[in-house]
Amino acid sequence: MWNELLKDRVAVISGSAMGMGRAAAVLFARHGAKVLVADVDDERGHDTMELIRQAGGDAAFAHCDVSNWADVRSMVEVALRTWGRIDVLYNNAAATRLCNEKDRAAHELDEHVWDRQIDITLKGVYLCSKACVPTMLEHGRGVILNVSSCDAILPEGGFDSYTAAKGGVISLTKSMAVNYGKKGIRINCISPGYVITDVQKKWFDDNPAAVKAVEGYHLTRRLGRPEDVANMAVFLASDLAEFITGAIIPVDGGYQMYKGSDAQRFCRD
Ligand SMILES: NC(=O)c1ccc[n+]([C@@H]2O[C@H](COP(=O)([O-])OP(=O)(O)OC[C@H]3O[C@@H](n4cnc5c(N)ncnc54)[C@H](O)[C@@H]3O)[C@@H](O)[C@H]2O)c1
């Protein structure tokens, strides 16, 4: 059944208080998953949990800073205590606000901003995976979804800590896919183009000159919506994707293809 792609799967989704993480949490639940909403933002995290429950789904909330091992371990304990296993880990959390507000080219980049960005956006993926893999190995199956960015492959420039962290997420995805593939765990990475979430909307509102340029890099004549990425995540988490692992999958309206090709010379308005 199309609406039961994740029936009874237990999914832990980091950074699901808002944005794409929230869209994924809601869609996973609609497909029958039991969802652990994990985030540093307790208020919005509870809102996501309530959205799911009010629609008849099964969800719990855990406060979790993905860069903090104690938080990550207690997040996993909540999922195991509530449902007894973890089938899917969706590493969606990233320091997006830090990227938009404080990221810079290397020579202007504050060392503490670099450290915090790497801690949340890259180390957070490692810590959450470290905590979830043992239970997946025990059950002989599992899915890990990571999120990179088109910016890691074709950087705009000026966001050096975020771009580096997201590049690391791609390499980590490939390395983990090799580590665990033959043990039943599939690991893939979604690489979104520009997706309009509340944070992105604020950035666009503050940087009107950038909007037209960014829109121009997308072949679909619109920027992304959180649901575009959530749809891919549901597919990758489901058995429909059981032959896919170690893949870096763009969900980017053609951004990488267009920006990386000569086509833009001919297609510009
Ligand atoms: N929006 C885009 O255009 C875009 C493009 C490419 C990639 N991405 C990636 O997609 C993912 C989702 O992006 P979004 O735009 O929905 O982000 P968002 O800023 O809307 O949401 C990020 C969520 O992560 C949470 N978070 C932040 N730090 C955390 C931490 N230390 N521990 C746990 N949770 C934390 C926030 O509270 C928030 O709920 C991110 O990995 C982002 O880097 C986004």
PDBQT file of the ligand as one rigid body, heavy atoms in Angstrom, charges set to zero:
ROOT
HETATM    1  N1  LIG A 301      16.700  24.381   3.428  1.00  0.00    +0.000 N 
HETATM    2  C1  LIG A 301      17.580  24.207   2.464  1.00  0.00    +0.000 C 
HETATM    3  O1  LIG A 301      17.571  24.907   1.443  1.00  0.00    +0.000 OA
HETATM    4  C2  LIG A 301      18.617  23.127   2.560  1.00  0.00    +0.000 A 
HETATM    5  C3  LIG A 301      19.431  22.879   1.439  1.00  0.00    +0.000 A 
HETATM    6  C4  LIG A 301      20.348  21.840   1.509  1.00  0.00    +0.000 A 
HETATM    7  C5  LIG A 301      20.459  21.086   2.661  1.00  0.00    +0.000 A 
HETATM    8  N2  LIG A 301      19.680  21.360   3.736  1.00  0.00    +0.000 N 
HETATM    9  C6  LIG A 301      19.815  20.492   4.905  1.00  0.00    +0.000 C 
HETATM   10  O2  LIG A 301      18.554  19.889   5.174  1.00  0.00    +0.000 OA
HETATM   11  C7  LIG A 301      18.398  19.664   6.578  1.00  0.00    +0.000 C 
HETATM   12  C8  LIG A 301      17.149  20.354   7.075  1.00  0.00    +0.000 C 
HETATM   13  O3  LIG A 301      17.247  21.736   6.754  1.00  0.00    +0.000 OA
HETATM   14  P1  LIG A 301      16.089  22.760   7.129  1.00  0.00    +0.000 P 
HETATM   15  O4  LIG A 301      16.203  23.872   6.151  1.00  0.00    +0.000 OA
HETATM   16  O5  LIG A 301      14.806  22.053   7.301  1.00  0.00    +0.000 OA
HETATM   17  O6  LIG A 301      16.623  23.281   8.546  1.00  0.00    +0.000 OA
HETATM   18  P2  LIG A 301      15.867  24.103   9.692  1.00  0.00    +0.000 P 
HETATM   19  O7  LIG A 301      16.834  25.119  10.174  1.00  0.00    +0.000 OA
HETATM   20  O8  LIG A 301      14.518  24.544   9.265  1.00  0.00    +0.000 OA
HETATM   21  O9  LIG A 301      15.684  23.004  10.833  1.00  0.00    +0.000 OA
HETATM   22  C9  LIG A 301      16.804  22.477  11.471  1.00  0.00    +0.000 C 
HETATM   23  C10 LIG A 301      16.320  21.762  12.711  1.00  0.00    +0.000 C 
HETATM   24  O10 LIG A 301      17.484  21.241  13.367  1.00  0.00    +0.000 OA
HETATM   25  C11 LIG A 301      17.408  21.582  14.739  1.00  0.00    +0.000 C 
HETATM   26  N3  LIG A 301      18.749  21.628  15.310  1.00  0.00    +0.000 N 
HETATM   27  C12 LIG A 301      19.676  22.612  15.171  1.00  0.00    +0.000 A 
HETATM   28  N4  LIG A 301      20.772  22.303  15.880  1.00  0.00    +0.000 NA
HETATM   29  C13 LIG A 301      20.530  21.102  16.464  1.00  0.00    +0.000 A 
HETATM   30  C14 LIG A 301      21.269  20.261  17.327  1.00  0.00    +0.000 A 
HETATM   31  N5  LIG A 301      22.497  20.611  17.768  1.00  0.00    +0.000 N 
HETATM   32  N6  LIG A 301      20.728  19.095  17.730  1.00  0.00    +0.000 NA
HETATM   33  C15 LIG A 301      19.476  18.737  17.310  1.00  0.00    +0.000 A 
HETATM   34  N7  LIG A 301      18.722  19.498  16.516  1.00  0.00    +0.000 NA
HETATM   35  C16 LIG A 301      19.245  20.665  16.093  1.00  0.00    +0.000 A 
HETATM   36  C17 LIG A 301      16.700  22.919  14.784  1.00  0.00    +0.000 C 
HETATM   37  O11 LIG A 301      16.156  23.199  16.063  1.00  0.00    +0.000 OA
HETATM   38  C18 LIG A 301      15.640  22.703  13.708  1.00  0.00    +0.000 C 
HETATM   39  O12 LIG A 301      14.493  22.089  14.226  1.00  0.00    +0.000 OA
HETATM   40  C19 LIG A 301      19.686  20.194   7.209  1.00  0.00    +0.000 C 
HETATM   41  O13 LIG A 301      20.605  19.139   7.328  1.00  0.00    +0.000 OA
HETATM   42  C20 LIG A 301      20.179  21.202   6.194  1.00  0.00    +0.000 C 
HETATM   43  O14 LIG A 301      21.552  21.435   6.297  1.00  0.00    +0.000 OA
HETATM   44  C21 LIG A 301      18.761  22.362   3.724  1.00  0.00    +0.000 A 
ENDROOT
TORSDOF 0
